[in-house]
């Protein structure tokens, strides 16, 4: 499995090269509410292209996720799901109703409960994406915590975190096979060449 990622913060801070690239490609930014939404969406499409989405075989799976200044794309030869979230200061009330009682207890006893929340959330969302479902299924998922331990396998699928960027993000993947992912960092210039 290959995982491509790009830190798009340079484009968010200085969007002129991105805007020029869009003009060269004949892409209109009018369909986006905000420029940062356009950067994230088009970066995801570029990562899909670079991951070989157009040349994918029928059994291949591609999953894309983005949060703030990070865009990630995974490609494998079996169903997979990927989610990334920036660990940010959130309002005091996190959506605890999406978690089982065991999961809520696990979050609350962690040294960094906010980070623990995002570790669990990204695993749940990656599992949903691997199933081909949507967030409405979140409440029906089995507990990802058992006897106070975050599970690495649920049924036939494996869940793990990817070491992408510093501790500012949590990126989790769900796949039918345990293993290492081939991580490939790309620059904004590789995604949007001048």
N, C-alpha and C positions, 0 to 999 in steps of 0.2 A: 504494500500500500504506500502511496506517495501522498505527502501533504505539502502543499504550497502555501506560503503565507507572505503577507506584505504589510509593513508598517506604513500606513498612508498619511501619518501625521504631517510629513513635509508638504504634501499637497493640500492638506486642510489649512496649513499656515500660509502657503504661497500657491494659490490655485491657478495662476496664470498659465503655467505649462500644461496643466490639465485642460483648461479652457481652449488653448490653442490646439491640443491634440484632438479634442472633440470637434473643433471646426475642420481640421484636416480630414477627419473621418466622416464628416457630414452629419454629425450627431447633434440634435437639438437638446439643450438643457431645459427647455420650457416645460417639459412634462414632469419635472421634479419640483417639489415645493421648496427644497433647500439645496444649495450647492453640495454640502457634505453628504446628503443622501445620494446625489448623483455620483460623487466620487466613490462611495462605498458600493453602490450597485454596479457601476461600470468596472470597478476593480474586481468584483466578484466574477463578472462575465469574462474579464481578461484572464483571471486565474483559471476559470473553467476551460478556456481556450488553450492556455499553456499546459494545463493538465491533460489535454488531449480529448476533451469532451466530444469534439466532432468525429474523432477516429475511434471512439469507444466501441467495444464489442457489446453484444447484447447482454452479457452477464455482468458488465461493469457497472459500478455505482459511483456517483459523484455527489458530494454534499458540500455546501458552501455556507459559511456563517461570517457575520461581521459584528463588531461592536466598537463604537468610538473610533479609534485610529487603527484598528486591526481588521484585516480581511484574511480568511483562511479557506482553503479548498482541499478536500481529500478525495482521492480516487483509488478505488480498489476493485478486485475482481469478484466481490461478493457484496451483498447489501451492507451498507454502513451509514452511520449518522455522525454528524459533527456539530458541536456548538461551542461558541466562544463568548465570553462576557467579560467586560471590564469590571473589576472589583471596585465599586464606587460607593461613596457614602449615600446610602438610600434612606428614605424615610424610616422612621422607627418601626412601622408595621410592614414587614415583609409578607408576601402572600403565603402564609403558613398553611392555609387550607389545602395547598397542593401537596403537602407532605404528610406522611403517616406519623403517628405518635412516636414511633421509634426514631424516625428521621428528625423530628423536631427536638427530641431529647439529645440526639447526637450533635445537632447544630449547637444547642445551648451549652454543652459541656466542652466544646472545642475552645482552644486558646484564642482563636480568631473567628468568632461566630459569623461575622459577615462573609469572610472568605469561605468558611464551611458552607454557608448558604449557597454561594455561587458554585462551589465544587459539586454539590448535590444537584443544583438546578441544571448545570450544563450536562451532567450525566443523564438526568431524566430527559432533557430535550434531545440529546444525541440518540437515546434509545427510541424515542418517538420517531425521530427522522429515519432511523434504521428500519423501523417497522413500516414506514411510508404513511404514518398517521399524522395527526396535528395536535395542537396544544389542548384540545378538548379531551384528549385521552389522559392528560397528566394525572388527574385524580384517581384514575383506575389502575395506574401502574403499581406493580408490587413494590414493597419497601426495598430500598437500595441500601438499607442498614439492617444488619442482623447481629444481635448480641453486642451492640455498641460498636460494630465495625462496619466501615463503608465497604460494600461488596464490589468485587472486581469481575464477577460473573453473575449473570441473571439468566437462568435457563441456558439456552445455547449461545448466548452472546457475551462478549467481554467488554468491559468499560475501563478506560484508563485516561489519564491526563497527559497532554502533550507539553513538552518543555518549550513553549513558544513565548518569547519575550520575557522580560523580568516579571516579577510577582504582580504586576499590574493587571494581568489578565488570567483567566482560567479557561483553558481549552480542553474539552473532553471529546473522546471519540468512542463510538460503539461499533463493534465489528464482530463477525462470526468467528474470527480467529484471533487468538491472543498473539501479540507480537509487537515488534517495533515498527514504527512508521519511518519511512525515509523522508526527513524534513528538508525542505528546500525554501530558503528565504530568498525573496525576490525584492529588488528595489523598485521604487516608483518609476524609475527610468526604464526598467525592463517591462513594466506593465503598460506604460504610456510613452513609447519612444517618440522623441521629437522628430 
